[in-house]
């Protein structure tokens, strides 16, 4: 299940790209879900543990992936930590939901992320409510961000 805390959350890791650059493991790039996220968000193909081929930048190391993909990989691989998912664009929203189907995930948002028209099951930690649609989520989130 996905849980979201809206607004300032002191225990959340705010600068996810820098955190990723210092903690990621090569093995993360071998994971099928991480590879799919890299392909979808950064248009990249994993060539090995230290190389991703992208259309825009050519062959790059994982440290040059976008902040959104880095944040998604952190959420996926370190589920015991809370990350600032406002480093992600709306193109990452479906992947956050995908990760949350497989494991419990808590994220921090400092904006209203657009999860689209998908059926949702999101717990808002600020007030304990569980929402099942974007309209209700946006209404609650607007109170906190």
C-alpha beads as a LAMMPS data file, in Angstrom:
LAMMPS data file: protein, C-alpha beads

145 atoms
144 bonds

1 atom types
1 bond types

-500.0 500.0 xlo xhi
-500.0 500.0 ylo yhi
-500.0 500.0 zlo zhi

Masses

1 110.0

Atoms # bond

1 1 1 0.000 0.000 0.000
2 1 1 1.113 3.547 -0.682
3 1 1 1.185 6.013 2.205
4 1 1 1.848 9.710 1.606
5 1 1 2.768 12.466 4.013
6 1 1 2.144 15.903 2.489
7 1 1 4.286 18.900 3.439
8 1 1 7.451 19.184 5.480
9 1 1 8.530 15.851 6.967
10 1 1 11.831 16.094 8.871
11 1 1 12.676 12.373 8.623
12 1 1 12.210 12.283 4.833
13 1 1 15.320 12.229 2.670
14 1 1 14.932 15.439 0.709
15 1 1 17.816 15.485 -1.801
16 1 1 17.225 12.094 -3.361
17 1 1 19.594 12.450 -6.352
18 1 1 22.610 13.071 -4.119
19 1 1 21.537 10.334 -1.713
20 1 1 21.195 7.888 -4.626
21 1 1 24.654 8.746 -5.970
22 1 1 26.164 7.739 -2.641
23 1 1 24.184 4.617 -1.726
24 1 1 22.944 2.815 -4.856
25 1 1 24.195 -0.703 -5.521
26 1 1 25.159 -2.064 -8.933
27 1 1 22.713 -4.929 -8.353
28 1 1 19.787 -2.503 -8.511
29 1 1 20.357 -2.135 -12.248
30 1 1 19.897 -5.888 -12.668
31 1 1 16.357 -5.698 -11.263
32 1 1 13.612 -6.018 -13.896
33 1 1 11.373 -3.329 -12.360
34 1 1 14.241 -0.848 -12.084
35 1 1 15.135 -1.526 -15.723
36 1 1 11.521 -0.924 -16.805
37 1 1 11.412 2.352 -14.868
38 1 1 14.687 3.512 -16.445
39 1 1 13.341 2.643 -19.893
40 1 1 9.987 4.376 -19.367
41 1 1 11.127 7.540 -17.587
42 1 1 14.616 8.183 -18.987
43 1 1 14.256 6.309 -22.288
44 1 1 17.311 4.326 -21.252
45 1 1 18.448 0.765 -21.764
46 1 1 20.592 -0.811 -19.051
47 1 1 23.786 -2.166 -20.619
48 1 1 25.365 -3.319 -17.363
49 1 1 25.780 -2.334 -13.719
50 1 1 27.650 0.851 -14.617
51 1 1 26.183 1.834 -17.978
52 1 1 22.831 3.003 -19.294
53 1 1 22.313 3.908 -22.956
54 1 1 19.941 6.860 -23.317
55 1 1 18.658 8.604 -26.428
56 1 1 19.338 12.062 -25.025
57 1 1 22.731 11.594 -23.333
58 1 1 24.222 8.487 -24.897
59 1 1 26.057 6.053 -22.619
60 1 1 25.913 7.264 -19.011
61 1 1 26.676 5.930 -15.531
62 1 1 23.728 5.450 -13.123
63 1 1 24.729 8.651 -11.323
64 1 1 23.625 10.615 -14.423
65 1 1 20.084 9.203 -14.478
66 1 1 17.263 11.682 -13.867
67 1 1 16.275 12.660 -10.347
68 1 1 12.911 11.001 -10.924
69 1 1 14.363 7.593 -11.786
70 1 1 16.847 7.847 -8.931
71 1 1 13.996 8.546 -6.520
72 1 1 11.924 5.651 -7.884
73 1 1 14.858 3.270 -7.490
74 1 1 15.412 4.445 -3.916
75 1 1 11.721 3.971 -3.063
76 1 1 11.830 0.488 -4.574
77 1 1 15.117 -0.692 -3.104
78 1 1 15.043 0.999 0.312
79 1 1 11.385 0.672 1.381
80 1 1 12.212 1.267 5.052
81 1 1 13.164 4.886 4.298
82 1 1 10.947 7.838 3.346
83 1 1 11.937 9.807 0.256
84 1 1 10.836 13.184 -1.071
85 1 1 8.961 12.084 -4.191
86 1 1 8.494 15.707 -5.239
87 1 1 11.804 15.123 -7.025
88 1 1 9.690 13.054 -9.431
89 1 1 7.563 14.360 -12.253
90 1 1 4.058 13.089 -12.911
91 1 1 5.588 10.556 -15.329
92 1 1 6.817 8.715 -12.225
93 1 1 3.382 8.487 -10.552
94 1 1 2.371 5.209 -12.179
95 1 1 5.678 3.670 -11.113
96 1 1 5.174 4.702 -7.496
97 1 1 1.805 2.930 -7.624
98 1 1 3.443 -0.101 -9.250
99 1 1 6.045 -0.332 -6.477
100 1 1 3.303 0.034 -3.849
101 1 1 1.430 -2.958 -5.320
102 1 1 4.353 -5.179 -4.331
103 1 1 5.461 -3.616 -1.033
104 1 1 4.361 -1.059 1.518
105 1 1 5.775 2.330 0.588
106 1 1 5.755 5.681 2.369
107 1 1 6.682 8.814 0.443
108 1 1 6.772 12.515 1.205
109 1 1 5.212 14.968 -1.254
110 1 1 5.478 18.729 -1.166
111 1 1 3.139 19.155 -4.118
112 1 1 0.036 17.438 -5.482
113 1 1 1.284 14.647 -7.729
114 1 1 -1.110 13.657 -10.508
115 1 1 -1.815 9.931 -10.261
116 1 1 -4.331 10.206 -13.109
117 1 1 -7.655 8.406 -13.361
118 1 1 -6.350 5.133 -11.981
119 1 1 -8.120 3.371 -9.128
120 1 1 -6.086 4.231 -6.056
121 1 1 -5.615 2.991 -2.537
122 1 1 -3.526 5.629 -0.796
123 1 1 -3.310 6.378 2.901
124 1 1 -2.781 10.056 3.703
125 1 1 -0.644 10.041 6.837
126 1 1 -1.470 13.646 7.741
127 1 1 -5.027 12.663 8.677
128 1 1 -5.177 8.851 8.404
129 1 1 -7.716 8.832 5.553
130 1 1 -7.568 6.246 2.787
131 1 1 -8.554 7.569 -0.641
132 1 1 -9.403 5.710 -3.824
133 1 1 -9.413 8.489 -6.418
134 1 1 -7.389 11.500 -7.495
135 1 1 -10.127 14.015 -6.722
136 1 1 -10.263 13.068 -3.050
137 1 1 -6.476 12.911 -2.849
138 1 1 -6.087 16.390 -4.358
139 1 1 -8.685 17.849 -2.006
140 1 1 -6.909 16.481 1.064
141 1 1 -3.405 17.265 -0.208
142 1 1 -4.337 20.903 -0.835
143 1 1 -4.759 21.360 2.921
144 1 1 -1.114 20.487 3.545
145 1 1 0.917 21.741 0.580

Bonds

1 1 1 2
2 1 2 3
3 1 3 4
4 1 4 5
5 1 5 6
6 1 6 7
7 1 7 8
8 1 8 9
9 1 9 10
10 1 10 11
11 1 11 12
12 1 12 13
13 1 13 14
14 1 14 15
15 1 15 16
16 1 16 17
17 1 17 18
18 1 18 19
19 1 19 20
20 1 20 21
21 1 21 22
22 1 22 23
23 1 23 24
24 1 24 25
25 1 25 26
26 1 26 27
27 1 27 28
28 1 28 29
29 1 29 30
30 1 30 31
31 1 31 32
32 1 32 33
33 1 33 34
34 1 34 35
35 1 35 36
36 1 36 37
37 1 37 38
38 1 38 39
39 1 39 40
40 1 40 41
41 1 41 42
42 1 42 43
43 1 43 44
44 1 44 45
45 1 45 46
46 1 46 47
47 1 47 48
48 1 48 49
49 1 49 50
50 1 50 51
51 1 51 52
52 1 52 53
53 1 53 54
54 1 54 55
55 1 55 56
56 1 56 57
57 1 57 58
58 1 58 59
59 1 59 60
60 1 60 61
61 1 61 62
62 1 62 63
63 1 63 64
64 1 64 65
65 1 65 66
66 1 66 67
67 1 67 68
68 1 68 69
69 1 69 70
70 1 70 71
71 1 71 72
72 1 72 73
73 1 73 74
74 1 74 75
75 1 75 76
76 1 76 77
77 1 77 78
78 1 78 79
79 1 79 80
80 1 80 81
81 1 81 82
82 1 82 83
83 1 83 84
84 1 84 85
85 1 85 86
86 1 86 87
87 1 87 88
88 1 88 89
89 1 89 90
90 1 90 91
91 1 91 92
92 1 92 93
93 1 93 94
94 1 94 95
95 1 95 96
96 1 96 97
97 1 97 98
98 1 98 99
99 1 99 100
100 1 100 101
101 1 101 102
102 1 102 103
103 1 103 104
104 1 104 105
105 1 105 106
106 1 106 107
107 1 107 108
108 1 108 109
109 1 109 110
110 1 110 111
111 1 111 112
112 1 112 113
113 1 113 114
114 1 114 115
115 1 115 116
116 1 116 117
117 1 117 118
118 1 118 119
119 1 119 120
120 1 120 121
121 1 121 122
122 1 122 123
123 1 123 124
124 1 124 125
125 1 125 126
126 1 126 127
127 1 127 128
128 1 128 129
129 1 129 130
130 1 130 131
131 1 131 132
132 1 132 133
133 1 133 134
134 1 134 135
135 1 135 136
136 1 136 137
137 1 137 138
138 1 138 139
139 1 139 140
140 1 140 141
141 1 141 142
142 1 142 143
143 1 143 144
144 1 144 145
